[in-house]
């Protein structure tokens, strides 16, 4: 039996929106963030698209304000956020792809630059056990705004996936050791990981990634 690996980017790939923006808006409705929070987050999104994002600065801006609240309050906000997103996930082509890979017994993981605190509810909503995400440092249940280890971003996504596979203490222990491997992404930022799998699939790709799809004949989900 073939051993297969299926990896999924989160924002604008598994979901047709930005998880961090959804979380920011949720916290604004809860009264945890001020009225300027959405504009500040949107500024980081523009930097991401332009290829100029300092992910450490973004994580610090996103997580540090939450240190002012009790961990129990943060947990309640996350629980309400998880209920909200579960009700609004689209029943689309990507949800069907996830279901197919899970039904085939493939090893599946979400691989995202989004902080684990935000990404975990989405992994549970899709029924995906494994999550490789940017890890925010927590002290006493409160975020410090700093990143533990390498951010799961650009070329580090590939490194983080290889570290995760080795940490499973099972074979295969690298992407290359799988008979087949898939990675679904919308962004040129994910090119290193896309190039490392046997089946790179672009999902509603940005302009630069679409050029690679056209030139190399990669898989495409454009719904």
Secondary structure as UniProt FT lines:
FT   STRAND          4..8
FT   TURN            12..14
FT   HELIX           19..30
FT   TURN            35..36
FT   HELIX           37..50
FT   HELIX           55..63
FT   HELIX           64..68
FT   HELIX           71..88
FT   HELIX           93..103
FT   TURN            104..105
FT   STRAND          107..115
FT   HELIX           116..126
FT   STRAND          130..134
FT   STRAND          136..139
FT   TURN            140..141
FT   STRAND          142..147
FT   HELIX           155..167
FT   TURN            168..169
FT   HELIX           175..177
FT   STRAND          180..185
FT   HELIX           188..190
FT   HELIX           191..194
FT   TURN            195..196
FT   STRAND          199..203
FT   HELIX           207..216
FT   STRAND          219..221
//
